[in-house]
Amino acid sequence: MHNDEKNFCRVCGYNLGYPIWGEDGETPSYEICPCCGVQFGYGDTSLENCIDIRKHWIENEKCKWFSPKLKPQDWDLRAQLEKIPEDFK
């Protein structure tokens, strides 16, 4: 998987392996993050939205995976959150 910042979810830091907002950073895929469940291009359009969704996902959803079958056995929440693109922390 590529470690380009464009590949990481703006809410939870999950690495999708491809630019979720396109190479230009302005063309969202509208897919759903398998980890936190945010829809790219809808819920992650601003810093404020990302912070609100992240807080809800951590505090209310208890970091429940949207697609549990894709959750790695060695999943490390703290390490993943560190991958959130700098402009959305």
C-alpha positions as CSV (number, residue, x, y, z in Angstrom):
1,M,0.0,0.0,0.0
2,H,1.2,3.4,-0.8
3,N,1.9,5.8,2.1
4,D,1.0,9.0,0.3
5,E,-1.1,11.3,2.6
6,K,-3.8,11.4,-0.2
7,N,-4.5,7.7,0.5
8,F,-5.5,8.2,4.2
9,C,-9.0,8.8,5.5
10,R,-9.4,12.4,6.7
11,V,-11.4,11.1,9.7
12,C,-9.7,8.0,11.0
13,G,-6.4,7.7,9.1
14,Y,-7.1,4.4,7.4
15,N,-4.9,3.8,4.4
16,L,-7.0,2.9,1.3
17,G,-4.0,2.5,-0.9
18,Y,-5.2,5.0,-3.5
19,P,-6.0,8.8,-3.5
20,I,-9.5,8.9,-2.0
21,W,-9.8,12.5,-3.2
22,G,-8.1,11.9,-6.5
23,E,-4.6,12.9,-7.6
24,D,-5.7,16.5,-7.7
25,G,-7.0,16.3,-4.1
26,E,-10.4,17.8,-5.3
27,T,-12.2,14.9,-6.9
28,P,-13.6,12.6,-4.2
29,S,-14.4,9.0,-4.8
30,Y,-17.7,9.1,-2.8
31,E,-16.7,5.6,-1.5
32,I,-17.2,4.8,2.2
33,C,-14.3,4.2,4.5
34,P,-14.3,0.6,5.7
35,C,-13.0,1.7,9.0
36,C,-15.0,4.7,10.3
37,G,-17.8,4.7,7.7
38,V,-17.4,8.3,6.4
39,Q,-18.3,8.9,2.8
40,F,-15.5,10.6,1.0
41,G,-16.7,13.8,-0.6
42,Y,-19.6,14.1,1.8
43,G,-18.6,13.8,5.4
44,D,-15.0,14.7,5.1
45,T,-15.2,18.0,3.3
46,S,-14.0,20.3,6.1
47,L,-11.8,20.2,9.1
48,E,-14.8,20.7,11.4
49,N,-16.8,17.9,9.8
50,C,-13.8,15.5,10.2
51,I,-13.3,16.4,13.8
52,D,-17.0,16.0,14.6
53,I,-17.3,12.6,12.8
54,R,-14.1,11.4,14.4
55,K,-15.2,12.4,17.9
56,H,-18.6,10.6,17.4
57,W,-16.9,7.5,15.9
58,I,-14.5,7.3,18.9
59,E,-16.8,8.3,21.7
60,N,-20.2,7.0,20.6
61,E,-19.3,4.2,18.2
62,K,-16.3,3.0,20.3
63,C,-14.2,2.8,17.0
64,K,-16.5,0.2,15.6
65,W,-15.5,-0.8,12.1
66,F,-17.9,-0.1,9.3
67,S,-16.7,-3.2,7.5
68,P,-15.5,-5.5,10.3
69,K,-14.3,-8.2,8.0
70,L,-11.6,-5.8,6.7
71,K,-10.2,-5.0,10.2
72,P,-6.6,-6.2,10.5
73,Q,-6.0,-8.6,13.4
74,D,-3.1,-6.4,14.5
75,W,-5.1,-3.1,14.2
76,D,-3.6,-0.2,16.2
77,L,-6.0,2.7,16.6
78,R,-3.3,5.1,17.8
79,A,-1.0,4.4,15.0
80,Q,-3.8,4.8,12.5
81,L,-5.0,8.1,13.9
82,E,-1.4,9.4,13.5
83,K,-1.9,8.9,9.7
84,I,-4.7,11.5,9.5
85,P,-3.6,14.1,6.9
86,E,-2.2,17.1,8.7
87,D,-4.8,19.6,7.5
88,F,-7.6,17.4,9.1
89,K,-6.2,16.7,12.6
